[in-house]
Amino acid sequence: MVDPRGFLKVRERELPKRRPVPLRLMDWREVYEKQDTDQLARQAGRCMDCGIPFCHSACPLGNLIPEWNDLVSRGDFAAAAERLHLTNNFPEFTGKLCPAPCESACVLGINQPPVTIKQVEVMIAEQAAENGWLEPRPPQRLTGKTVAVVGSGPAGLAAAQQLTRAGHTVAVYERDDKIGGLMRYGIPEFKMERSVLDRRLAQMEAEGTRFRPGTAIGTDLTGEQLRDRYDAVVVATGATKWRDVDLPGRDLTGIHQAMEYLPPTNRVAVGEERPADYVDAAGLDVVIIGGGDTGSDCYGTALRQGARSVTQLDIYPQAPEDRDEAEPWPTMPKVFSVSSSHEEGGRRVFSASTRALIGDESGHVSALRLVEVEKVDGTWTPVEGTEQDLPAQLVLLAIGFAGPEGGGLVEQLGLALDERTRFSRTDHYATPTPGVFVAGDAGRGQSLIVWAIAEGRACAAAVDAFLMGETALPSPITAHARPLTA
């Protein structure tokens, strides 16, 4: 620690400023301005270098948080980047997109605002990129073994990079026309610009990873063909089967799933040609069903398109400002938060349940009927006299995902679903089909990006052990398993 009293001298969190709302609504750039490194060093200096760093156990990757906080407080970003990349392949992804369970477990957070761990992480990664420290790390020798990774989200990319660095020849297959999964077309540009993803893909290509976009496994290439060509297969297709609503009026036009709405919009945001399935919210009253992060992404997107009004519905009551007694430190509490999208306009309605979707004479949605609800004996119960209709010419469904999609891939690779509609696997990520492994949301269920990267790394260690009899690849300390030998 540079200053053992640092947390007493600097007691408040300092985060980078967000660009002015009127300005950022005019473009799709990230909302945050660059943070001053001196300010960041002060924040890193608040870290107490705890004897038992609970931030470690809260991070699925086991990030060495006190170590790189100390290095940043000293101004040694090069050493901090080295320590950060020991446990995380893509710290800029987690720094921008992870909800930071590590901060909820920060010991300082017991009676002060926690250290800005997430911001320190992303700034280390940005400094590494600006200073040319993200050099490719190709293997010194090749093993002669081949691996196919199906899916190019964070789990698939993490597994691919680890296995490539271990000396295996790795090909990543993606059904979309570009690599990146939901990070490419599901995450809005104002949360993470695509240049951040592209520079990592360039690093991976230079290391030897091969990318095969525009190839749907199960149709363009069968599972049997994949197994014939490769010594091992990693399925990292995510949990992309969206949940739907069973409501009167669901068949009206103007009602879309969030993942029908966001990808075409994100293509246009980065300058691609406007696709035929593009949904424009300009001049419309937009209602978003679902109070999570995906709903927030739709919220900010609709505002940038010029929606007349935007309303986000959440069936849960508004969370408290501080920890509830039922969610003590170091657990990650459900507290009220305002995303960058929420501060840009529109409104949020809590304790709201949709009862019906109302259409006009042409069969297009025109309103949404909702009612206030409260939980009685574990059941959401309408509050009498609270029913109302909201104008809505565009309704977006953002109520989560039910698991991985089915199709030819499932039968061809001998995959099976467990009781929670995830692909079944052992503690070492292996499926009943020899040489086929599952990583990320496809096996875990819908989860955080930090868990996806952790599972990708741990699965890579399991695959390496399967191919070579043993592995030297690191495996996250809190991931699903830590395989050491086959």
Summary of the structure (lengths in Angstrom):
residues: 486
radius of gyration: 23.1
end to end distance: 40.8
largest distance: 71.4
contacts: 1664
relative contact order: 0.13
helix: 33%
strand: 17%
